[in-house]
Amino acid sequence: MKKILLFLTLAFATCLAYSQKPVLSLVPQPVSVTQGDGYFVLNADTRIVAMQQSLDTLAKQLALRISHATGYKTSSRVQLLKMVPRNTIAIALSPASSLPAEGYELEVSSNNILLRGSTPAGIFYGIQTLLQLFPKEIESASPTTAKWQVPVVKISDHPRFGWRGIMLDVSRHFFSKQDVKTFIDNMARYKFNLLHWHLTDDQGWRIEIKSLPKLTSVGAWRVDKTGTFGKFSAPTPDEPRTYGGFYTQDDIREIVQYAKERNINILPEIDVPGHSMAAVASYPELSCTPGTYSVNSGEQFMIWPSGGHFYGLIDNSLCPANEKVYAFMDKVITEVAQLFPFEYIHIGGDETARNFWEKSEAIKELMQREKLKDLDEVQSYFIKRMEKIINARGKKMIGWDEILQGGLAPNAAVMSWRNMKHGAIAAKQGHQVVMTPTEFAYLDYMQSDVVMEPPVYASLRLKKTYQFEPVPDSVDPSMVKGGQGNLWTEQVYNLRQAQYMVWPRGMAIAEILWSPKEKRNWNGFVTRIEAQFPRLDVAKIKYAPSLYDADFKVKKKDSSSVIVELIPEIDGLSLHYSFDNSYPDEFYPAYKEPLLVPKDAVLMRVISYRNGKPIGRMINMPVAELKKRAGIKQ
């Protein structure tokens, strides 16, 4: 009798455990998810079948991914199936499906897995979701042990926006061809479909233009500096210009093809007329200001006042009054257009310092001849000519929102970065818009307190990024193509730091651009991205743990003392602090209410705990910094 009771108890416990549905932590969140009971169990005999020849590459990619992680010799083949056999993962195109072009339907049963999409793009995104349903060990590049099972589920999914991008600036710091490929891989896992590639700027020209060889022999190289970008000492004539690099046209073709295989388009950016020091250093005759120029190495050369009227200490702009500039740009655009299949070319158009234009006799003559009333119209004249060059090469033009100034080129699209307002203006004028406002989408901004981060001029916490809404209430949604996050790399020296800056804020942008607006929920998102962190650990992708860092809010009590408030970004944290220079742990005071900083304290330390375990980083906050923020002179 006892044996029977024991057997029944174990059987009941096993059934109970089996019937408990696992928590799915998918990013971005799908449109529709219906969970069932049980699992599909992957083993050494599992096979992958592509039902159309056009899906063969995707089937092979999935088989390779599974083989690397499991050690199984998982194979794939092309075969038309009437029914999906047991122990099979099948992928199929369903052209008659009502799914949008990038949509998919994923059905996991205990017997098999069927993934349908109306296009290969939809199949690709469905595979990314399927991989997230596997245990985290699927992210391993070498065989590992795990319980290789996928929960039974039905998912129907498609993106909210067609333009889901991240910009990578490779001018301020150069990223190798392999770095760019890795960056593309990281984007693809969260269903981004566009890499905005910022290829030229004051600190380097990164794309080979065969008809203009000095752009890379001169413009791609500068003095190597380490420290805080923008505050470097000016290079001396004897310092070698050995830092930099560029992508050959063969490199470009290889990366474009690599991205295409991951359903990512590449938008090239040639930033003009400002941000052109590397071009002017290569061909000084393109400037309005005669002189000798060199590629900027990170020393200050412009002033960015709060009013936004940029003042150049050195003329870093192409000259709109110089016909040689248009011949130069025609050569550049001709070769760029041949390398990138994507329909748009980004022309930049931002942050032009015009103080040298004000002094230029050639500019004055241009204004008189073309009846241009101000320098806004001078830039507009330049941008409109750029659009004609771009259109003549079969491409469309997009630029930063400053291209609105002085009158927008007739068919141009606008990338709104300064705020949402400029994008709304462009949309109401009938121009397509991509929203990427600094307050939500600038991934180079500090994501924790400045005492924890490389110093940049602004902060952007994860929670703020998740509040991004690309379509303003007053704008026709059809005019908003989508949005993107931007990673400028002045303070980003390598791929690991680039990853740290993008993730997890990139996950927030991915969800905003893919998932239905009505499904957005901050607490639910936090739970899901925390489940992503172990997967990133296995994949060896760096990410920021900043959501566990307290935010500091200070106010002055009197002429010599301050009150500090600690604000957690997520729920469930216990913040412990000290003022005595020691390192706090869970036995130290827990923050309950705003604190008066002790008169003679010099350092405040804060660490976050959850469920009795440290989860955040130790923050070392100088009291002098708190007083400075409160406006107390010391």
C-alpha positions in Angstrom: 0.0 0.0 0.0 2.8 2.4 0.9 4.5 1.7 -2.5 1.3 2.5 -4.3 0.8 5.8 -2.4 4.4 6.7 -3.1 4.0 5.9 -6.8 0.8 8.0 -7.0 2.4 10.9 -5.2 5.4 10.9 -7.6 3.1 10.6 -10.6 1.0 13.5 -9.4 4.0 15.6 -8.7 5.4 14.8 -12.2 2.1 15.7 -13.9 1.8 18.9 -11.9 5.3 19.9 -12.9 4.7 19.0 -16.5 1.4 20.9 -16.6 2.9 24.1 -15.3 3.4 26.4 -18.2 6.8 28.0 -18.5 7.1 31.8 -18.4 7.9 33.0 -21.9 10.3 36.0 -22.0 10.3 37.0 -25.6 11.7 40.3 -26.8 10.2 42.0 -28.7 6.8 40.8 -27.5 4.8 39.0 -30.2 1.4 40.2 -31.3 -0.4 37.0 -30.1 0.8 34.1 -27.9 -1.2 31.1 -26.9 0.5 28.6 -24.7 -0.3 24.9 -24.5 0.8 22.0 -22.4 4.0 20.1 -22.8 7.2 20.4 -24.9 8.8 19.6 -28.2 12.0 17.7 -27.3 15.0 18.2 -29.6 17.3 15.2 -30.0 20.1 13.9 -32.2 17.5 12.7 -34.8 15.6 16.0 -35.2 15.7 17.2 -38.8 15.0 20.6 -40.3 13.0 20.8 -43.6 12.6 23.8 -45.9 9.5 23.4 -48.0 10.8 25.8 -50.7 14.2 26.1 -52.3 14.3 29.8 -51.4 14.3 28.8 -47.7 17.3 26.5 -48.0 19.8 29.1 -46.6 17.6 29.8 -43.6 17.2 26.1 -42.9 20.9 25.6 -43.0 21.5 28.6 -40.7 19.1 27.2 -38.1 20.6 23.7 -38.4 24.1 25.1 -37.9 23.0 27.2 -34.9 21.4 24.1 -33.3 24.5 21.9 -34.1 26.9 24.4 -32.5 25.1 24.5 -29.3 23.9 20.9 -28.9 26.7 19.0 -30.5 24.0 17.1 -32.6 24.7 16.8 -36.3 21.4 18.4 -37.1 20.8 18.4 -40.9 18.5 20.3 -43.2 17.0 19.5 -46.5 14.5 21.0 -49.0 11.4 18.9 -49.3 7.7 19.6 -50.0 5.6 18.0 -47.2 1.9 17.4 -47.0 2.2 16.8 -43.3 5.0 17.6 -40.9 6.5 14.3 -39.6 7.4 13.7 -36.0 10.6 15.2 -34.7 10.8 17.7 -37.5 11.2 21.5 -37.6 9.6 22.6 -40.9 9.7 26.1 -42.4 7.4 27.1 -45.2 6.2 30.1 -47.3 2.5 30.7 -47.4 2.1 33.4 -50.1 -1.7 33.3 -49.7 -1.4 34.1 -46.0 -2.9 37.3 -44.7 0.3 37.9 -42.7 2.2 41.1 -43.5 5.5 40.8 -45.4 7.6 40.4 -42.3 5.0 38.4 -40.3 5.1 34.8 -39.3 3.1 32.1 -37.6 4.9 29.6 -35.3 3.2 26.5 -34.0 5.1 24.2 -31.6 3.5 20.9 -30.7 5.0 18.0 -28.8 5.4 16.2 -32.1 6.9 18.9 -34.4 7.4 22.5 -35.1 5.9 24.4 -38.1 7.0 27.9 -39.0 5.1 29.7 -41.7 5.7 33.1 -43.3 4.5 35.0 -46.3 8.2 35.9 -47.1 11.6 34.7 -46.2 11.9 37.7 -43.9 9.0 36.5 -41.9 10.6 33.1 -41.6 13.8 34.7 -40.4 12.0 36.6 -37.6 10.1 33.5 -36.7 13.5 31.7 -36.3 14.7 34.4 -33.9 11.6 33.8 -31.8 12.0 30.1 -31.9 15.6 30.4 -30.7 14.4 32.5 -27.7 12.1 29.6 -26.8 15.0 27.2 -26.5 17.1 27.1 -23.2 19.7 29.9 -22.9 22.4 27.4 -23.8 21.3 27.7 -27.5 23.3 30.9 -27.5 26.6 28.9 -27.0 29.0 28.7 -29.8 30.2 25.3 -28.7 28.4 22.1 -27.6 27.0 22.3 -24.1 24.5 20.3 -22.0 20.9 21.4 -21.5 17.4 20.1 -21.6 16.8 20.7 -25.2 13.1 21.4 -25.3 10.7 24.0 -26.6 7.3 24.8 -24.9 4.2 24.0 -26.8 2.9 27.4 -28.1 1.1 29.1 -31.0 2.5 32.5 -32.0 1.1 34.9 -34.6 3.3 37.9 -35.1 4.3 40.9 -37.3 6.0 44.2 -36.9 4.3 47.6 -36.2 6.8 49.5 -38.3 8.8 48.7 -41.4 11.9 50.8 -40.5 13.5 49.3 -37.3 17.1 50.6 -37.2 20.2 51.2 -35.2 22.9 53.6 -36.3 26.6 52.7 -35.9 29.1 55.5 -36.1 32.4 54.1 -37.4 34.0 57.4 -38.1 34.8 58.6 -34.5 36.2 55.2 -33.8 36.8 52.6 -36.5 35.2 49.1 -36.2 36.7 46.2 -38.1 34.8 44.3 -40.7 34.3 41.5 -38.2 33.1 44.0 -35.6 30.4 45.2 -38.0 29.3 41.7 -38.7 29.0 40.9 -35.0 27.0 44.1 -34.5 24.7 43.0 -37.3 24.2 39.6 -35.6 23.4 41.3 -32.3 20.8 43.5 -34.1 19.2 40.5 -35.9 18.3 38.6 -32.7 15.9 41.4 -31.8 14.4 41.8 -35.2 16.0 45.0 -36.3 16.0 45.3 -40.1 18.2 48.3 -40.8 21.8 49.3 -40.0 22.3 53.0 -40.5 26.1 53.1 -41.2 27.6 56.5 -40.4 30.7 56.3 -42.7 32.1 59.8 -42.8 32.7 62.6 -40.3 35.4 65.0 -39.1 37.4 62.1 -37.5 37.6 59.8 -40.4 36.4 58.8 -43.9 35.7 55.1 -43.9 34.5 54.1 -47.3 36.8 53.6 -50.4 36.0 55.9 -53.3 38.2 54.7 -56.1 37.9 58.0 -58.1 39.0 60.0 -55.0 41.9 58.0 -53.4 43.0 60.7 -50.9 39.7 60.2 -49.0 41.2 57.0 -47.6 44.9 57.5 -47.9 44.6 60.8 -46.0 41.0 61.1 -44.6 40.9 57.7 -42.9 43.8 58.3 -40.5 44.5 60.4 -37.5 46.7 60.6 -34.4 45.8 57.9 -31.9 44.5 59.4 -28.6 43.2 57.7 -25.5 41.2 59.5 -22.8 38.1 61.7 -23.0 37.2 62.4 -26.6 36.7 66.1 -27.3 39.2 67.1 -24.6 42.4 65.8 -26.2 45.4 68.0 -26.7 46.0 69.2 -30.3 48.3 66.9 -32.2 51.8 68.1 -32.9 53.2 67.8 -36.4 55.5 65.0 -35.5 52.8 62.7 -34.1 52.1 59.8 -36.5 48.7 59.5 -38.0 48.3 55.8 -37.5 44.8 55.4 -36.0 41.9 54.6 -38.3 41.1 52.5 -41.3 38.5 52.1 -44.0 36.3 49.6 -45.7 37.3 48.6 -49.3 34.6 48.3 -51.8 35.0 44.5 -51.6 34.5 44.8 -47.8 31.4 46.8 -48.3 29.9 44.2 -50.7 30.8 41.4 -48.2 29.1 43.2 -45.3 26.0 44.2 -47.4 25.6 40.5 -48.3 26.1 39.4 -44.7 23.4 41.8 -43.6 21.1 40.7 -46.4 21.3 37.1 -45.2 20.1 38.3 -41.8 17.3 40.4 -43.4 19.0 43.7 -42.6 19.4 46.6 -45.1 22.2 49.0 -44.8 21.7 52.7 -45.1 25.0 54.5 -45.9 25.5 58.0 -44.6 27.9 60.5 -46.2 27.6 63.5 -43.8 27.7 66.8 -45.6 28.1 69.8 -45.8 29.2 70.0 -42.2 31.1 67.2 -40.4 33.4 67.1 -43.4 36.9 67.7 -41.9 38.2 64.3 -43.2 37.1 65.2 -46.7 38.5 68.7 -46.5 41.8 67.4 -45.1 42.0 65.1 -48.2 40.9 67.8 -50.7 41.3 71.3 -49.2 40.0 73.0 -52.3 36.5 71.9 -51.2 36.4 74.4 -48.4 35.2 78.0 -48.5 38.3 78.9 -46.4 41.7 78.4 -47.9 44.2 76.7 -45.6 45.8 73.5 -44.5 43.6 70.9 -42.8 44.0 67.6 -41.0 41.6 64.9 -39.8 40.4 65.8 -36.3 41.9 63.5 -33.6 39.4 64.3 -30.8 40.6 67.8 -29.9 38.0 70.5 -29.7 37.3 72.3 -33.0 33.7 73.4 -32.6 31.5 75.1 -29.9 28.0 73.7 -29.3 26.1 76.5 -27.4 22.8 75.6 -25.9 21.0 77.7 -28.6 22.1 75.3 -31.3 24.0 77.8 -33.4 27.2 75.9 -34.0 30.4 77.8 -34.1 33.5 76.4 -35.8 37.0 77.1 -34.6 38.1 75.5 -37.8 36.1 75.4 -41.1 34.9 71.8 -41.3 32.3 72.3 -44.1 32.1 71.7 -47.8 31.6 75.0 -49.6 28.1 75.3 -51.2 29.4 78.0 -53.5 32.1 75.9 -55.0 31.2 73.9 -58.1 34.1 71.5 -57.4 32.1 70.3 -54.4 29.2 69.1 -56.6 31.6 67.3 -59.0 33.2 65.7 -55.9 29.9 64.7 -54.4 28.7 63.3 -57.8 31.7 60.9 -57.8 31.1 59.9 -54.2 27.4 59.3 -54.6 27.9 57.4 -57.9 30.2 54.8 -56.2 28.1 54.7 -53.0 24.9 54.0 -55.0 26.6 51.1 -56.8 27.6 49.5 -53.5 24.4 49.7 -51.5 21.2 48.2 -52.8 19.0 50.0 -50.2 16.7 52.6 -51.7 17.9 55.5 -49.6 21.2 57.4 -49.1 21.6 59.5 -46.0 23.2 62.9 -46.7 23.6 64.1 -43.1 23.0 67.9 -43.2 23.3 68.4 -39.4 25.2 70.8 -37.2 26.8 73.0 -39.9 28.9 75.7 -38.5 28.2 78.7 -40.7 30.5 81.4 -39.2 33.0 80.8 -41.9 30.3 81.0 -44.6 29.3 84.4 -43.2 32.8 85.7 -44.1 33.0 84.0 -47.5 32.9 86.2 -50.6 31.9 83.2 -52.7 28.9 82.5 -50.4 27.8 86.2 -50.7 28.0 85.9 -54.4 26.0 82.7 -54.4 23.3 84.3 -52.3 23.1 87.3 -54.6 23.0 85.1 -57.7 20.5 82.6 -56.5 18.4 85.1 -54.4 19.0 83.3 -51.2 18.0 85.4 -48.2 19.9 83.7 -45.4 22.3 80.9 -44.6 19.4 78.5 -44.0 18.6 78.9 -47.7 22.3 78.5 -48.6 22.3 75.1 -47.0 18.9 74.3 -48.5 20.4 75.1 -51.9 23.2 72.6 -51.3 20.8 69.9 -50.0 18.5 70.3 -53.0 21.4 69.9 -55.4 22.5 66.8 -53.4 19.0 65.3 -53.9 19.3 65.8 -57.7 22.6 63.9 -57.6 21.2 61.1 -55.5 18.0 60.8 -57.5 20.0 60.7 -60.7 21.7 57.5 -59.4 18.3 55.9 -58.8 18.2 56.5 -55.0 16.1 58.6 -52.6 17.6 61.0 -50.1 17.1 61.1 -46.4 18.8 63.5 -44.0 18.8 64.8 -40.4 16.1 67.2 -39.6 18.2 70.3 -40.2 17.5 69.7 -43.9 14.1 71.3 -43.2 15.8 74.7 -42.7 15.5 77.0 -45.6 13.0 74.8 -47.4 13.1 71.0 -47.8 14.1 69.2 -51.0 10.9 68.1 -52.7 11.2 64.3 -52.3 13.5 64.0 -49.3 12.7 61.9 -46.2 13.6 63.3 -42.8 15.3 61.6 -39.8 14.1 63.6 -36.8 16.8 63.7 -34.1 16.6 67.0 -32.2 13.1 66.2 -31.0 9.7 64.9 -32.2 8.5 68.3 -33.4 10.7 68.5 -36.5 9.6 65.1 -37.6 5.9 66.2 -37.1 6.5 69.3 -39.2 8.1 67.2 -42.0 5.3 64.7 -41.9 2.6 67.5 -42.2 4.5 68.8 -45.2 4.1 65.4 -46.9 7.5 64.0 -46.2 8.2 60.5 -44.9 9.8 60.5 -41.4 12.0 58.3 -39.3 11.8 59.2 -35.6 15.1 59.0 -33.6 14.8 61.8 -31.0 17.7 62.4 -28.6 15.5 62.3 -25.5 14.6 58.6 -26.2 16.9 57.1 -28.8 20.5 58.3 -28.4 22.3 55.2 -27.3 25.6 57.1 -26.7 24.0 58.9 -23.8 24.9 57.9 -20.2 22.6 55.2 -19.0 23.5 55.5 -15.3 24.9 58.3 -13.2 27.9 60.2 -14.6 30.1 58.8 -11.8 29.5 55.4 -13.3 29.7 56.1 -17.0 32.0 57.6 -19.6 31.1 61.3 -19.5 28.7 62.4 -22.2 26.6 65.6 -22.3 23.3 63.9 -21.4 21.7 60.8 -19.7 19.1 58.4 -21.0 17.8 55.7 -18.6 16.3 52.5 -19.9 12.8 53.5 -18.6 12.9 56.7 -20.5 13.8 54.8 -23.7 10.8 52.5 -23.2 8.5 55.6 -23.2 9.4 56.4 -26.8 6.4 56.6 -29.1 7.3 57.2 -32.8 3.9 58.6 -33.9 2.9 61.9 -32.4 -0.9 62.3 -31.9 -1.1 65.1 -34.5 0.7 63.1 -37.3 -0.8 60.7 -39.9 0.8 57.3 -38.9 1.3 56.5 -42.6 3.9 59.2 -42.8 6.1 57.7 -40.1 8.3 54.9 -41.6 9.5 53.9 -38.1 12.4 54.7 -35.9 15.9 53.8 -34.7 18.4 54.1 -32.0 21.7 56.0 -32.7 25.1 55.0 -31.3 27.6 57.9 -31.8 31.0 56.6 -30.8 33.0 59.6 -29.5 33.4 57.8 -26.2 33.0 54.3 -27.6 36.4 52.8 -28.4 35.6 49.2 -29.2 32.9 46.6 -29.8 32.5 45.6 -26.2 31.7 49.1 -25.2 29.4 49.4 -28.2 27.4 46.4 -26.9 27.3 47.8 -23.4 25.8 51.1 -24.7 23.2 49.4 -27.0 21.9 46.6 -24.7 19.4 46.6 -23.1 18.2 50.0 -24.4 18.2 48.5 -27.9 15.8 45.9 -26.7 13.4 48.7 -25.6 13.6 50.3 -29.1 13.2 46.9 -30.7 10.0 46.3 -28.8 8.6 49.8 -29.5 9.2 49.4 -33.2 7.9 45.8 -33.5 5.2 45.1 -30.8 1.7 46.5 -30.7 1.6 49.8 -28.8 -1.3 48.6 -26.6 0.8 45.7 -25.3 3.5 47.9 -23.9 4.1 47.4 -20.1 7.2 48.6 -18.3 7.1 46.0 -15.5 6.5 43.1 -17.9 9.3 44.4 -20.1 11.7 44.4 -17.2 10.9 40.8 -16.3 11.5 39.8 -19.9 14.8 41.6 -20.5 16.1 40.2 -17.2 15.5 36.8 -18.6 17.5 37.9 -21.7 20.5 38.7 -19.6 21.6 35.1 -19.0 21.2 34.5 -22.7 23.5 37.4 -23.5 26.0 36.0 -21.0 26.1 32.7 -22.8 26.4 34.5 -26.2 29.3 36.6 -24.7 27.5 39.9 -25.5 28.2 42.7 -23.1 25.3 44.7 -21.7 24.7 47.4 -19.1 23.3 46.5 -15.7 22.3 50.1 -15.2 18.6 49.4 -14.4 19.8 48.2 -11.0 21.6 51.5 -10.3 19.9 54.2 -8.2 19.2 57.6 -9.6 20.4 60.5 -7.4 18.2 63.6 -7.0 19.6 66.3 -4.8 18.4 69.7 -3.4 20.1 72.3 -1.3 19.0 72.5 2.4 21.1 75.5 3.2 24.4 77.1 2.1 26.5 74.1 3.1 24.3 71.0 3.2 22.3 68.9 0.8 19.4 66.4 0.9 19.7 63.4 -1.4 16.9 61.2 -2.8 17.6 57.8 -4.2 15.3 56.7 -6.9 15.3 53.0 -8.1 14.5 52.5 -11.8 12.7 49.2 -11.2 10.5 47.8 -8.5 11.7 45.3 -5.8 15.1 46.8 -5.1 16.5 47.5 -1.6 19.0 50.4 -1.7 21.7 50.3 1.1 24.0 53.2 1.7 27.0 54.5 3.8 28.6 57.8 4.4 31.5 56.5 6.5 33.7 55.4 3.5 32.9 51.8 4.1 31.3 49.4 1.6 27.6 48.9 2.4 25.8 45.5 2.2 22.4 44.3 3.1 23.1 44.9 6.8 23.6 48.6 6.3 20.7 51.1 6.5 18.1 50.6 3.7 17.0 53.8 2.0 13.5 54.8 3.1 13.3 58.6 2.7 15.4 61.6 1.5 18.7 61.8 3.5 20.5 64.8 4.9 24.1 64.3 4.0 26.3 64.4 7.2 28.2 67.6 7.5 31.7 66.1 7.3 31.0 63.2 4.9 33.1 63.1 1.8 31.7 60.0 0.1 28.3 58.3 -0.2 28.2 54.7 -1.3 25.1 52.9 -2.6 24.4 49.4 -3.6 21.1 47.6 -4.6 20.0 44.3 -3.3 17.1 42.0 -4.2 15.9 39.1 -2.2 18.9 39.3 0.0 21.4 39.2 -2.8 23.5 42.1 -4.3 22.3 42.8 -7.8 23.6 46.3 -8.6 27.0 47.9 -8.8 28.6 49.7 -6.0 28.2 53.4 -6.7 30.8 55.8 -5.2 29.3 59.2 -5.1 31.5 62.1 -3.9 29.7 64.5 -1.6 31.4 67.3 -3.4 29.6 66.2 -6.6 26.2 66.2 -4.7 26.9 69.7 -3.5 27.8 70.8 -7.0 24.6 69.5 -8.4 22.6 71.3 -5.6 24.3 74.6 -6.6 26.5 74.9 -3.5 29.8 76.7 -4.2 32.8 75.0 -2.6 
